Amino acid sequence: MYIRFEHVCFAYENFNSPAGIISNQLDDISFSIRPGEAVGIVGRSGSGKTTLMQLCNGLLMPQRGRLVVDEQDINLAGYDLAALRRRLGLVFQFPETQLFAATVEEEIVFGPQQQNLSPDEFQQCVTNSLQLVGLNTSFAGRNPFSLSQGEKRRVAIACVLAMQPEMLVLDEPTASLDGRGIAEISAILKNWLMNERTLMIISHEINLIAALCSRVLVLEKGRLLYDGTTQALWGSEATPQRQEILQTANLPAPRYQRLERHLLKQGINRSVKF
């Protein structure tokens, strides 16, 4: 699955504003994501990250510019948005708030039920999806509302994975989780990437981005401030341009870089490789 943003602009209406709109939420955004890439999206709150996510599968449409998926403009009449949404799975922030069924199994098969699968295929879908998020089949019959916060989050992700998407896009997947929950979500995403699948993560959890993503996009006030490797942005070789980007977007250093600085202060002149 190949996605390309071409000079995409988007702004929300604001009826309290004399002009009727706020400043552009996304302004002239251009980048592409190739199959098998792991891309992190970072930036301040309100910089346009979630808007960009919703544009990816047609929940929002570019007001100017184009969003092209496999060389097809999704804005054109007749484009199959339902097929796109099966191929590109979105996991919103706090996805567990969208749980509604009496059992975990019912939650997971809700999406696949629209695909006319057999009962045996439904059962295999539940088993496979739970396995992907590190839960055993004993969870299938449990009430999702009786689960811990981290378990609910994993079930919500399993519901998206049940549709067997080619690309997974997550908005703050570790929000409000404790250290154990963050580690569990990180393990799920690492497992996803092992099969050369495509991943986009929107997160303020810089350590998660640094650990999973080889490429990072930095948004600031709706503009694309940086598009490059994670290593070039947070690596040990400091440059004035990189420092300016980090300062402008108010991005902290990942844990590995803070450890490297600590070692240098202790007189240990040895780089901690990312």
C-alpha positions, 0 to 999 in steps of 0.5 A: 500500500503506497500513500502520497500526500501532494500539497494537502491543505485542510482547515476546520470551520469556526463559527465564532471567528469572523472569517469563519475558519481558523488557521489551516490545520494542515498547510501544504503537506507533501510526503509519501509512505511506502509499503513496509515503512514505520513512520512516526508523527510528532509535534505539539498538541494542535499541530495537525497530527490527528487531522492527518491521520483522519485524512489517511483513510478518507474520514476527512478529505483534502480541501486542496491538494491530493491524497493518492493511494496506489496511484488513485486520487481518493477524492475522485468520484467513484473511489471505493472508500470502504475498500480503503478503510479495510486496507488501512486500519485506524486506531483512535486515541482511547479506542477502548471507549468505543467497545460496546459488545457483551463479549470480546469475541463479539467485539472482534467479529463485528467488522469481519461479519460484514465480509460473509465469513463462515463460522469456522473463519470467524473463530479463526479470526478471533484466535488470530487477532487475540494472539496478535495482541498477546491475549489467549483465547480465554479472553474471547468469552469475557466481558470487555468492560471487566478488563484492565485498561491495558487489556481493553486497549489490546482488545480494541487493537485486536478489533482493527487487526481482525480486518487484516489491514495492510497498514496500521495507523495509531493515534497516541496508542499508549496514552494513559497507560502505565509502564507495563501497558506501554511495554505491552503495546510496544511489543504488539507493534514490534510484532506487527513490523516483523512481517514487513507491514506498514505502520504510522504512529502519532504519539507524544511518547518519544521513546516509543517513536524512537524505538519503533520508527525508522522515519519521523515527520515533525508537524508544527502549526500545520506545516511539515517541519521535518521529514527524515530518519529518526537517527538524523533527528535524535542521533548523537551528531548535533547540528544547529538545524536539528536543534532548531527543529527540536526546539521549535516543535518542543520535542524532548530527547528520547531515553537513549539520547539522555543516557548518552549525555549522562555517560558523557558527563561521567567521562565515559566517551562512548556513544550509545548506538540507536 
